[in-house]
């Protein structure tokens, strides 16, 4: 699950959202970030699966 580890830009974004603009609820920001990373990991896996399937035909 290395894909769920936040990248440096993601960490910068989170720090900026949580520290500079604290009027947005923290749980929302963190949940959105986790959802985004999960979605990106699923999309990456799907692309790899599709690419590997094309190689075998």
Secondary structure, 3 states (H helix, E strand, C coil): CHHHCCCHHHHHHHHHHHHHCCCCCHHHHHHHHHHHHHHHHHHHHHHHHHHHHHHCC
